[in-house]
């Protein structure tokens, strides 16, 4: 699977995650799990609704999520990362 990181994701990652080593490690682990099995139960992957219905989301921790868009088969664009309130 190929990943693309939108500028909005990179900015959010630097602001919200990069200075927290535990979250950096957990993010890497969950992205790797997503690469191996995008529907693994630990990820709690789900479609979004309303104006964000073109996106999906999966969990990094109980409070941190990644919002992404399935661009094509085998190609995903990460849009945002942060808490529920930050990304929705």
Biopython code that builds the backbone (N, CA, C, O; Angstrom):
import numpy as np
from Bio.PDB.StructureBuilder import StructureBuilder

atoms = [
    (1, "UNK", "N", (0.847, -1.178, 0.000)),
    (1, "UNK", "CA", (0.000, 0.000, 0.000)),
    (1, "UNK", "C", (0.893, 1.242, 0.000)),
    (1, "UNK", "O", (1.890, 1.308, 0.719)),
    (2, "UNK", "N", (0.522, 2.202, -0.804)),
    (2, "UNK", "CA", (1.247, 3.472, -0.872)),
    (2, "UNK", "C", (0.529, 4.520, -0.027)),
    (2, "UNK", "O", (-0.697, 4.630, -0.043)),
    (3, "UNK", "N", (1.327, 5.279, 0.704)),
    (3, "UNK", "CA", (0.782, 6.353, 1.537)),
    (3, "UNK", "C", (1.243, 7.696, 1.019)),
    (3, "UNK", "O", (2.384, 7.859, 0.589)),
    (4, "UNK", "N", (0.347, 8.644, 1.067)),
    (4, "UNK", "CA", (0.631, 10.032, 0.723)),
    (4, "UNK", "C", (0.241, 10.864, 1.943)),
    (4, "UNK", "O", (-0.802, 10.623, 2.551)),
    (5, "UNK", "N", (1.055, 11.823, 2.295)),
    (5, "UNK", "CA", (0.789, 12.651, 3.467)),
    (5, "UNK", "C", (0.467, 14.073, 3.009)),
    (5, "UNK", "O", (1.341, 14.792, 2.523)),
    (6, "UNK", "N", (-0.788, 14.466, 3.168)),
    (6, "UNK", "CA", (-1.216, 15.818, 2.798)),
    (6, "UNK", "C", (-0.497, 16.836, 3.671)),
    (6, "UNK", "O", (-0.078, 16.521, 4.785)),
    (7, "UNK", "N", (-0.356, 18.055, 3.163)),
    (7, "UNK", "CA", (0.286, 19.128, 3.929)),
    (7, "UNK", "C", (-0.432, 19.341, 5.260)),
    (7, "UNK", "O", (0.210, 19.624, 6.272)),
    (8, "UNK", "N", (-1.746, 19.209, 5.265)),
    (8, "UNK", "CA", (-2.517, 19.381, 6.507)),
    (8, "UNK", "C", (-2.144, 18.307, 7.533)),
    (8, "UNK", "O", (-2.088, 18.589, 8.730)),
    (9, "UNK", "N", (-1.888, 17.075, 7.072)),
    (9, "UNK", "CA", (-1.472, 16.008, 7.973)),
    (9, "UNK", "C", (-0.094, 16.308, 8.553)),
    (9, "UNK", "O", (0.117, 16.183, 9.759)),
    (10, "UNK", "N", (0.835, 16.701, 7.702)),
    (10, "UNK", "CA", (2.200, 16.994, 8.153)),
    (10, "UNK", "C", (2.203, 18.110, 9.203)),
    (10, "UNK", "O", (2.916, 18.035, 10.203)),
    (11, "UNK", "N", (1.405, 19.131, 8.961)),
    (11, "UNK", "CA", (1.332, 20.254, 9.895)),
    (11, "UNK", "C", (0.743, 19.801, 11.240)),
    (11, "UNK", "O", (1.272, 20.142, 12.297)),
    (12, "UNK", "N", (-0.340, 19.042, 11.194)),
    (12, "UNK", "CA", (-0.965, 18.551, 12.420)),
    (12, "UNK", "C", (-0.033, 17.607, 13.174)),
    (12, "UNK", "O", (0.046, 17.656, 14.401)),
    (13, "UNK", "N", (0.669, 16.750, 12.441)),
    (13, "UNK", "CA", (1.600, 15.812, 13.064)),
    (13, "UNK", "C", (2.690, 16.576, 13.814)),
    (13, "UNK", "O", (2.989, 16.252, 14.964)),
    (14, "UNK", "N", (3.283, 17.577, 13.182)),
    (14, "UNK", "CA", (4.335, 18.360, 13.832)),
    (14, "UNK", "C", (3.822, 19.082, 15.069)),
    (14, "UNK", "O", (4.514, 19.155, 16.084)),
    (15, "UNK", "N", (2.627, 19.607, 14.982)),
    (15, "UNK", "CA", (2.056, 20.393, 16.073)),
    (15, "UNK", "C", (1.560, 19.525, 17.236)),
    (15, "UNK", "O", (1.715, 19.897, 18.399)),
    (16, "UNK", "N", (0.963, 18.367, 16.921)),
    (16, "UNK", "CA", (0.268, 17.587, 17.940)),
    (16, "UNK", "C", (0.966, 16.308, 18.378)),
    (16, "UNK", "O", (0.696, 15.812, 19.472)),
    (17, "UNK", "N", (1.854, 15.762, 17.556)),
    (17, "UNK", "CA", (2.396, 14.425, 17.817)),
    (17, "UNK", "C", (3.915, 14.410, 17.971)),
    (17, "UNK", "O", (4.433, 13.753, 18.873)),
    (18, "UNK", "N", (4.629, 15.115, 17.113)),
    (18, "UNK", "CA", (6.082, 14.973, 16.961)),
    (18, "UNK", "C", (6.882, 15.146, 18.249)),
    (18, "UNK", "O", (7.946, 14.542, 18.386)),
    (19, "UNK", "N", (6.411, 15.938, 19.183)),
    (19, "UNK", "CA", (7.165, 16.175, 20.415)),
    (19, "UNK", "C", (6.769, 15.227, 21.547)),
    (19, "UNK", "O", (7.166, 15.432, 22.695)),
    (20, "UNK", "N", (5.989, 14.191, 21.229)),
    (20, "UNK", "CA", (5.539, 13.211, 22.226)),
    (20, "UNK", "C", (6.004, 11.824, 21.794)),
    (20, "UNK", "O", (5.326, 11.168, 21.003)),
    (21, "UNK", "N", (7.159, 11.364, 22.306)),
    (21, "UNK", "CA", (7.751, 10.095, 21.847)),
    (21, "UNK", "C", (6.811, 8.893, 21.895)),
    (21, "UNK", "O", (6.861, 8.039, 21.010)),
    (22, "UNK", "N", (5.970, 8.814, 22.896)),
    (22, "UNK", "CA", (5.046, 7.679, 22.984)),
    (22, "UNK", "C", (4.054, 7.707, 21.820)),
    (22, "UNK", "O", (3.755, 6.667, 21.233)),
    (23, "UNK", "N", (3.545, 8.897, 21.486)),
    (23, "UNK", "CA", (2.607, 9.011, 20.373)),
    (23, "UNK", "C", (3.297, 8.781, 19.022)),
    (23, "UNK", "O", (2.694, 8.223, 18.106)),
    (24, "UNK", "N", (4.551, 9.207, 18.899)),
    (24, "UNK", "CA", (5.304, 8.949, 17.674)),
    (24, "UNK", "C", (5.423, 7.446, 17.456)),
    (24, "UNK", "O", (5.162, 6.952, 16.359)),
    (25, "UNK", "N", (5.813, 6.724, 18.489)),
    (25, "UNK", "CA", (5.959, 5.265, 18.392)),
    (25, "UNK", "C", (4.629, 4.598, 18.082)),
    (25, "UNK", "O", (4.552, 3.735, 17.208)),
    (26, "UNK", "N", (3.584, 4.992, 18.793)),
    (26, "UNK", "CA", (2.267, 4.395, 18.602)),
    (26, "UNK", "C", (1.736, 4.681, 17.196)),
    (26, "UNK", "O", (1.110, 3.819, 16.579)),
    (27, "UNK", "N", (1.984, 5.886, 16.695)),
    (27, "UNK", "CA", (1.552, 6.242, 15.342)),
    (27, "UNK", "C", (2.236, 5.355, 14.316)),
    (27, "UNK", "O", (1.582, 4.841, 13.408)),
    (28, "UNK", "N", (3.542, 5.168, 14.447)),
    (28, "UNK", "CA", (4.272, 4.291, 13.521)),
    (28, "UNK", "C", (3.733, 2.869, 13.573)),
    (28, "UNK", "O", (3.539, 2.232, 12.537)),
    (29, "UNK", "N", (3.491, 2.374, 14.782)),
    (29, "UNK", "CA", (2.970, 1.007, 14.943)),
    (29, "UNK", "C", (1.606, 0.848, 14.271)),
    (29, "UNK", "O", (1.365, -0.138, 13.574)),
    (30, "UNK", "N", (0.724, 1.812, 14.481)),
    (30, "UNK", "CA", (-0.628, 1.696, 13.925)),
    (30, "UNK", "C", (-0.640, 1.898, 12.416)),
    (30, "UNK", "O", (-1.445, 1.276, 11.722)),
    (31, "UNK", "N", (0.227, 2.747, 11.895)),
    (31, "UNK", "CA", (0.310, 2.889, 10.439)),
    (31, "UNK", "C", (0.812, 1.587, 9.822)),
    (31, "UNK", "O", (0.338, 1.183, 8.759)),
    (32, "UNK", "N", (1.760, 0.934, 10.475)),
    (32, "UNK", "CA", (2.248, -0.356, 9.978)),
    (32, "UNK", "C", (1.144, -1.410, 10.047)),
    (32, "UNK", "O", (0.994, -2.209, 9.124)),
    (33, "UNK", "N", (0.378, -1.416, 11.127)),
    (33, "UNK", "CA", (-0.748, -2.339, 11.236)),
    (33, "UNK", "C", (-1.761, -2.053, 10.137)),
    (33, "UNK", "O", (-2.296, -2.979, 9.528)),
    (34, "UNK", "N", (-2.026, -0.778, 9.881)),
    (34, "UNK", "CA", (-2.940, -0.374, 8.814)),
    (34, "UNK", "C", (-2.425, -0.865, 7.460)),
    (34, "UNK", "O", (-3.210, -1.312, 6.624)),
    (35, "UNK", "N", (-1.126, -0.785, 7.245)),
    (35, "UNK", "CA", (-0.521, -1.258, 5.998)),
    (35, "UNK", "C", (-0.754, -2.765, 5.824)),
    (35, "UNK", "O", (-1.046, -3.234, 4.724)),
    (36, "UNK", "N", (-0.622, -3.505, 6.911)),
    (36, "UNK", "CA", (-0.771, -4.960, 6.865)),
    (36, "UNK", "C", (-2.229, -5.401, 6.770)),
    (36, "UNK", "O", (-2.555, -6.325, 6.024)),
    (37, "UNK", "N", (-3.104, -4.739, 7.527)),
    (37, "UNK", "CA", (-4.515, -5.130, 7.590)),
    (37, "UNK", "C", (-5.349, -3.908, 7.948)),
    (37, "UNK", "O", (-5.571, -3.625, 9.125)),
    (38, "UNK", "N", (-5.806, -3.195, 6.945)),
    (38, "UNK", "CA", (-6.538, -1.946, 7.153)),
    (38, "UNK", "C", (-7.822, -2.078, 7.944)),
    (38, "UNK", "O", (-8.358, -1.078, 8.423)),
    (39, "UNK", "N", (-8.321, -3.282, 8.089)),
    (39, "UNK", "CA", (-9.577, -3.484, 8.827)),
    (39, "UNK", "C", (-9.349, -4.213, 10.150)),
    (39, "UNK", "O", (-10.283, -4.785, 10.711)),
    (40, "UNK", "N", (-8.134, -4.197, 10.640)),
    (40, "UNK", "CA", (-7.831, -4.847, 11.925)),
    (40, "UNK", "C", (-8.679, -4.193, 13.018)),
    (40, "UNK", "O", (-8.788, -2.967, 13.060)),
    (41, "UNK", "N", (-9.279, -4.992, 13.900)),
    (41, "UNK", "CA", (-10.162, -4.448, 14.948)),
    (41, "UNK", "C", (-9.516, -3.393, 15.848)),
    (41, "UNK", "O", (-10.208, -2.489, 16.316)),
    (42, "UNK", "N", (-8.216, -3.486, 16.100)),
    (42, "UNK", "CA", (-7.553, -2.480, 16.949)),
    (42, "UNK", "C", (-7.617, -1.079, 16.338)),
    (42, "UNK", "O", (-7.573, -0.083, 17.061)),
    (43, "UNK", "N", (-7.719, -1.002, 15.028)),
    (43, "UNK", "CA", (-7.733, 0.295, 14.358)),
    (43, "UNK", "C", (-9.076, 1.014, 14.476)),
    (43, "UNK", "O", (-9.141, 2.239, 14.367)),
    (44, "UNK", "N", (-10.132, 0.260, 14.696)),
    (44, "UNK", "CA", (-11.479, 0.842, 14.776)),
    (44, "UNK", "C", (-11.767, 1.720, 13.567)),
    (44, "UNK", "O", (-12.320, 2.813, 13.693)),
    (45, "UNK", "N", (-11.387, 1.232, 12.406)),
    (45, "UNK", "CA", (-11.576, 1.960, 11.146)),
    (45, "UNK", "C", (-13.069, 2.148, 10.859)),
    (45, "UNK", "O", (-13.863, 1.220, 11.020)),
    (46, "UNK", "N", (-13.440, 3.358, 10.433)),
    (46, "UNK", "CA", (-14.836, 3.618, 10.107)),
    (46, "UNK", "C", (-14.953, 4.777, 9.124)),
    (46, "UNK", "O", (-14.083, 5.645, 9.049)),
    (47, "UNK", "N", (-16.040, 4.767, 8.380)),
    (47, "UNK", "CA", (-16.341, 5.850, 7.447)),
    (47, "UNK", "C", (-16.869, 7.043, 8.235)),
    (47, "UNK", "O", (-17.522, 6.884, 9.266)),
    (48, "UNK", "N", (-16.578, 8.229, 7.738)),
    (48, "UNK", "CA", (-17.112, 9.440, 8.349)),
    (48, "UNK", "C", (-18.419, 9.797, 7.655)),
    (48, "UNK", "O", (-18.751, 9.231, 6.614)),
    (49, "UNK", "N", (-19.148, 10.723, 8.225)),
    (49, "UNK", "CA", (-20.448, 11.089, 7.653)),
    (49, "UNK", "C", (-20.517, 12.592, 7.420)),
    (49, "UNK", "O", (-19.594, 13.337, 7.750)),
    (50, "UNK", "N", (-21.616, 13.008, 6.855)),
    (50, "UNK", "CA", (-21.838, 14.427, 6.604)),
    (50, "UNK", "C", (-20.882, 14.984, 5.563)),
    (50, "UNK", "O", (-20.619, 14.348, 4.543)),
    (51, "UNK", "N", (-20.366, 16.170, 5.828)),
    (51, "UNK", "CA", (-19.469, 16.822, 4.871)),
    (51, "UNK", "C", (-18.124, 16.101, 4.739)),
    (51, "UNK", "O", (-17.362, 16.382, 3.814)),
    (52, "UNK", "N", (-17.831, 15.186, 5.647)),
    (52, "UNK", "CA", (-16.566, 14.441, 5.618)),
    (52, "UNK", "C", (-16.771, 12.997, 5.139)),
    (52, "UNK", "O", (-15.933, 12.137, 5.410)),
    (53, "UNK", "N", (-17.855, 12.726, 4.445)),
    (53, "UNK", "CA", (-18.180, 11.352, 4.050)),
    (53, "UNK", "C", (-17.217, 10.752, 3.034)),
    (53, "UNK", "O", (-17.241, 9.542, 2.810)),
    (54, "UNK", "N", (-16.373, 11.565, 2.417)),
    (54, "UNK", "CA", (-15.379, 11.012, 1.487)),
    (54, "UNK", "C", (-14.152, 10.478, 2.238)),
    (54, "UNK", "O", (-13.248, 9.911, 1.623)),
    (55, "UNK", "N", (-14.119, 10.656, 3.559)),
    (55, "UNK", "CA", (-12.984, 10.230, 4.372)),
    (55, "UNK", "C", (-13.342, 9.045, 5.271)),
    (55, "UNK", "O", (-14.509, 8.722, 5.494)),
    (56, "UNK", "N", (-12.289, 8.421, 5.769)),
    (56, "UNK", "CA", (-12.397, 7.376, 6.783)),
    (56, "UNK", "C", (-11.457, 7.760, 7.918)),
    (56, "UNK", "O", (-10.658, 8.687, 7.785)),
    (57, "UNK", "N", (-11.554, 7.050, 9.026)),
    (57, "UNK", "CA", (-10.713, 7.342, 10.177)),
    (57, "UNK", "C", (-10.321, 6.041, 10.860)),
    (57, "UNK", "O", (-11.076, 5.069, 10.847)),
    (58, "UNK", "N", (-9.116, 6.031, 11.467)),
    (58, "UNK", "CA", (-8.733, 4.920, 12.332)),
    (58, "UNK", "C", (-8.017, 5.451, 13.558)),
    (58, "UNK", "O", (-7.474, 6.556, 13.554)),
    (59, "UNK", "N", (-8.026, 4.636, 14.614)),
    (59, "UNK", "CA", (-7.502, 5.053, 15.903)),
    (59, "UNK", "C", (-6.024, 4.736, 16.063)),
    (59, "UNK", "O", (-5.554, 3.666, 15.676)),
    (60, "UNK", "N", (-5.305, 5.686, 16.640)),
    (60, "UNK", "CA", (-3.915, 5.484, 17.047)),
    (60, "UNK", "C", (-3.917, 5.069, 18.520)),
    (60, "UNK", "O", (-3.287, 4.082, 18.900)),
    (61, "UNK", "N", (-4.625, 5.827, 19.328)),
    (61, "UNK", "CA", (-4.873, 5.502, 20.738)),
    (61, "UNK", "C", (-6.360, 5.743, 20.966)),
    (61, "UNK", "O", (-7.093, 6.048, 20.025)),
    (62, "UNK", "N", (-6.802, 5.610, 22.202)),
    (62, "UNK", "CA", (-8.202, 5.880, 22.494)),
    (62, "UNK", "C", (-8.628, 7.289, 22.140)),
    (62, "UNK", "O", (-9.794, 7.531, 21.828)),
    (63, "UNK", "N", (-7.687, 8.222, 22.187)),
    (63, "UNK", "CA", (-8.033, 9.618, 21.934)),
    (63, "UNK", "C", (-7.469, 10.220, 20.668)),
    (63, "UNK", "O", (-7.860, 11.328, 20.302)),
    (64, "UNK", "N", (-6.570, 9.541, 19.983)),
    (64, "UNK", "CA", (-5.916, 10.091, 18.787)),
    (64, "UNK", "C", (-6.344, 9.294, 17.567)),
    (64, "UNK", "O", (-6.368, 8.063, 17.585)),
    (65, "UNK", "N", (-6.685, 10.020, 16.501)),
    (65, "UNK", "CA", (-7.151, 9.390, 15.271)),
    (65, "UNK", "C", (-6.436, 9.957, 14.048)),
    (65, "UNK", "O", (-5.919, 11.074, 14.065)),
    (66, "UNK", "N", (-6.423, 9.154, 12.993)),
    (66, "UNK", "CA", (-5.963, 9.608, 11.683)),
    (66, "UNK", "C", (-7.164, 9.615, 10.746)),
    (66, "UNK", "O", (-7.908, 8.637, 10.667)),
    (67, "UNK", "N", (-7.344, 10.714, 10.045)),
    (67, "UNK", "CA", (-8.366, 10.826, 9.009)),
    (67, "UNK", "C", (-7.648, 10.625, 7.682)),
    (67, "UNK", "O", (-6.604, 11.226, 7.430)),
    (68, "UNK", "N", (-8.223, 9.772, 6.835)),
    (68, "UNK", "CA", (-7.587, 9.483, 5.554)),
    (68, "UNK", "C", (-8.619, 9.362, 4.445)),
    (68, "UNK", "O", (-9.823, 9.270, 4.682)),
    (69, "UNK", "N", (-8.093, 9.366, 3.216)),
    (69, "UNK", "CA", (-8.925, 9.209, 2.030)),
    (69, "UNK", "C", (-8.345, 8.081, 1.195)),
    (69, "UNK", "O", (-7.143, 8.052, 0.934)),
    (70, "UNK", "N", (-9.191, 7.155, 0.777)),
    (70, "UNK", "CA", (-8.762, 6.077, -0.116)),
    (70, "UNK", "C", (-8.762, 6.665, -1.523)),
    (70, "UNK", "O", (-9.824, 6.870, -2.110)),
    (71, "UNK", "N", (-7.576, 6.937, -2.066)),
    (71, "UNK", "CA", (-7.458, 7.571, -3.375)),
    (71, "UNK", "C", (-7.752, 6.560, -4.472)),
    (71, "UNK", "O", (-8.497, 6.847, -5.409)),
    (72, "UNK", "N", (-7.164, 5.376, -4.351)),
    (72, "UNK", "CA", (-7.392, 4.279, -5.280)),
    (72, "UNK", "C", (-7.008, 2.989, -4.567)),
    (72, "UNK", "O", (-6.569, 3.012, -3.417)),
    (73, "UNK", "N", (-7.175, 1.880, -5.248)),
    (73, "UNK", "CA", (-6.795, 0.607, -4.645)),
    (73, "UNK", "C", (-5.302, 0.640, -4.350)),
    (73, "UNK", "O", (-4.490, 0.835, -5.254)),
    (74, "UNK", "N", (-4.945, 0.450, -3.095)),
    (74, "UNK", "CA", (-3.540, 0.437, -2.706)),
    (74, "UNK", "C", (-2.910, 1.808, -2.521)),
    (74, "UNK", "O", (-1.696, 1.905, -2.339)),
    (75, "UNK", "N", (-3.714, 2.880, -2.563)),
    (75, "UNK", "CA", (-3.173, 4.239, -2.391)),
    (75, "UNK", "C", (-4.062, 5.022, -1.427)),
    (75, "UNK", "O", (-5.256, 5.198, -1.669)),
    (76, "UNK", "N", (-3.462, 5.490, -0.330)),
    (76, "UNK", "CA", (-4.182, 6.205, 0.727)),
    (76, "UNK", "C", (-3.512, 7.551, 0.971)),
    (76, "UNK", "O", (-2.285, 7.653, 0.985)),
    (77, "UNK", "N", (-4.334, 8.585, 1.161)),
    (77, "UNK", "CA", (-3.837, 9.921, 1.508)),
    (77, "UNK", "C", (-4.253, 10.232, 2.935)),
    (77, "UNK", "O", (-5.444, 10.284, 3.241)),
    (78, "UNK", "N", (-3.269, 10.441, 3.817)),
    (78, "UNK", "CA", (-3.550, 10.842, 5.193)),
    (78, "UNK", "C", (-3.842, 12.338, 5.199)),
    (78, "UNK", "O", (-3.065, 13.133, 4.670)),
    (79, "UNK", "N", (-4.958, 12.711, 5.797)),
    (79, "UNK", "CA", (-5.456, 14.093, 5.773)),
    (79, "UNK", "C", (-5.179, 14.838, 7.070)),
    (79, "UNK", "O", (-4.768, 15.998, 7.042)),
    (80, "UNK", "N", (-5.402, 14.181, 8.213)),
    (80, "UNK", "CA", (-5.276, 14.862, 9.508)),
    (80, "UNK", "C", (-4.979, 13.836, 10.596)),
    (80, "UNK", "O", (-5.250, 12.645, 10.441)),
    (81, "UNK", "N", (-4.421, 14.321, 11.693)),
    (81, "UNK", "CA", (-4.168, 13.490, 12.871)),
    (81, "UNK", "C", (-4.385, 14.356, 14.105)),
    (81, "UNK", "O", (-3.981, 15.518, 14.141)),
    (82, "UNK", "N", (-5.022, 13.781, 15.105)),
    (82, "UNK", "CA", (-5.249, 14.511, 16.354)),
    (82, "UNK", "C", (-6.382, 13.888, 17.134)),
    (82, "UNK", "O", (-6.850, 12.794, 16.817)),
    (83, "UNK", "N", (-6.817, 14.599, 18.160)),
    (83, "UNK", "CA", (-7.916, 14.117, 18.997)),
    (83, "UNK", "C", (-9.219, 14.194, 18.215)),
    (83, "UNK", "O", (-9.290, 14.798, 17.144)),
    (84, "UNK", "N", (-10.232, 13.576, 18.770)),
    (84, "UNK", "CA", (-11.566, 13.587, 18.141)),
    (84, "UNK", "C", (-12.000, 15.013, 17.842)),
    (84, "UNK", "O", (-12.434, 15.301, 16.727)),
    (85, "UNK", "N", (-11.894, 15.898, 18.801)),
    (85, "UNK", "CA", (-12.313, 17.286, 18.603)),
    (85, "UNK", "C", (-11.457, 18.020, 17.582)),
    (85, "UNK", "O", (-11.963, 18.894, 16.879)),
    (86, "UNK", "N", (-10.195, 17.693, 17.485)),
    (86, "UNK", "CA", (-9.299, 18.361, 16.543)),
    (86, "UNK", "C", (-9.543, 17.954, 15.098)),
    (86, "UNK", "O", (-9.440, 18.789, 14.199)),
    (87, "UNK", "N", (-9.862, 16.697, 14.858)),
    (87, "UNK", "CA", (-9.970, 16.221, 13.476)),
    (87, "UNK", "C", (-11.394, 16.206, 12.937)),
    (87, "UNK", "O", (-11.582, 16.091, 11.726)),
    (88, "UNK", "N", (-12.405, 16.318, 13.800)),
    (88, "UNK", "CA", (-13.793, 16.274, 13.304)),
    (88, "UNK", "C", (-14.432, 17.608, 13.370)),
    (88, "UNK", "O", (-15.595, 17.755, 12.994)),
]
sb = StructureBuilder()
sb.init_structure("model")
sb.init_model(0)
sb.init_chain("A")
sb.init_seg("    ")
for serial, (resi, resn, name, xyz) in enumerate(atoms, 1):
    if name == "N":
        sb.init_residue(resn, " ", resi, " ")
    sb.init_atom(name, np.array(xyz, "f"), 0.0, 1.0, " ", f" {name:<3s}", serial, name[0])
structure = sb.get_structure()
